[in-house]
Amino acid sequence: MRGTSSKDDPWLPAMVIAGPHSSRFFLPRFSSSFPGWGGRDEPGPGAGNNARCSGSGVLRTKPRVRTMIGITAGEIFYQDLGGQPFQAEVLRSFLWGISGKPDCLIRTAEGVVPLEFKRSKKAPARGEIYPNHRIQNLAYCALVEDQMRVRVPYGLVIYAGQQVRRVEYTDASRTWLAQVIDEVREARLLPIVMRNHHISGRCSGCGLRPHCDQSLI
């Protein structure tokens, strides 16, 4: 796959940072140093229409029900989900040089919490989170903190079956996210990047597939 220069696209989308291609560059390098590391990327594609529809249904339940399954209580004021009365604006951070649209933002007493709904049929064991989902959620935490100038204590990743996983947003995770973003930027400038897997599902969820001549689909 040919590299894509950041000069052509100064905003690095959060989905690209967390895409299935990302583990080629930095996951082995940083996995041992990040607390609570989940290990392997999600084997299939990222969140799509099915996840969005599922997330929309979860958010329409009563607050008491949402709290019971682990979703933070608070005011839902932003959604990028189908059939909702909100118009989700693209968030952009000059500090991080990234952009994206979280599935949902909830304003709580602790701060603003980004939610991401995933269609993965099987969530990681032992309460863990797929690394690419952790990266994406941390990117949204950084976007919200920088653009909205609010405190972001953590994010939530919600898998099919309403399994809620918490992503802590700390100084350590900010440092790690910055390393991840730097690695992805460097990789996008490479003239050639070789695919290192044989899983078509990872290609379908990859943000660089339009530029890839090694796609499996």
C-alpha positions, -999 to +999 in steps of 0.1 A: +000+000+000+013+034-008+017+059+020-007+089+023+010+121+031-003+142+060+004+173+039-026+163+018-048+157+049-036+177+079-064+163+101-058+127+111-092+110+116-097+091+148-109+061+128-076+061+109-056+062+141-076+032+154-079+013+121-069-023+116-038-011+098-025+005+130-011-026+147+015-029+119+033+001+133+030+006+170+010-020+189+038-044+196+061-015+206+037+001+232+016-028+244+037-037+273+039-002+286+002+007+287-018-002+318-046-026+312-035-034+276-060-057+259-036-075+236-050-081+201-070-059+178-107-067+171-106-094+144-134-079+123-143-045+110-150-014+132-184-001+142-209+004+114-246+009+109-256-021+130-236-008+160-252+027+155-287+013+154-280-008+185-265+022+203-295+044+194-318+018+210-297+016+242-297+054+246-335+055+242-339+033+273-347+048+307-318+064+326-321+038+353-317+010+328-287+026+313-271+031+347-277-006+355-257-018+325-228+006+333-235+037+312-228+069+331-258+089+342-260+124+328-272+146+300-269+132+265-261+163+244-243+150+213-250+119+192-237+106+158-264+079+158-292+073+134-327+085+142-316+110+169-326+146+173-290+158+174-267+170+146-232+158+154-205+182+144-170+170+135-147+177+164-112+190+155-082+195+177-053+218+167-033+206+196-035+169+186-040+175+148-069+149+148-106+150+140-136+128+144-172+123+156-179+103+187-210+081+188-223+100+219-213+125+245-227+125+280-223+155+304-218+142+339-209+157+373-173+145+367-171+159+332-179+149+296-178+112+288-174+099+251-193+067+242-185+043+214-208+015+203-192-016+187-208-044+168-183-070+179-202-102+187-177-112+213-161-087+237-126-093+250-124-115+281-118-104+317-132-069+311-106-059+286-109-037+255-097-043+220-066-021+215-080-004+184-111+005+203-091+018+232-071+040+208-102+054+191-119+062+224-088+079+238-087+100+206-123+111+212-114+119+248-086+141+236-108+158+210-135+166+235-111+179+261-093+202+236-121+216+215-148+219+242-124+229+270-140+205+295-127+178+318-129+143+304-125+117+332-128+086+310-146+071+280-169+041+275-168+014+248-200-006+246-200-040+229-229-060+215-249-075+243-245-042+263-211-051+277-197-018+289-159-012+292-143+019+307-113+036+292-094+057+318-082+091+304-051+099+324-018+116+319-003+082+311-029+075+284-024+110+270+013+103+266+006+069+250-019+084+226+006+111+215+031+083+207+005+064+188-004+095+167+032+102+160+037+066+148+007+067+125+018+101+110+053+086+103+038+055+088+015+076+065+046+092+050+063+059+040+063+053+003+052+016+006+035-002+035+030-040+033-001-057+046+008-082+073-024-102+077-049-123+057-082-112+074-106-096+050-127-082+079-098-060+089-096-046+054-133-037+054-129-016+085-096+001+075-096+038+069-068+036+044-085+010+022-093+035-006-055+041-010-045+004-006-035-018-035-033-049-012-068-049+001-084-083+004-119-071-006 
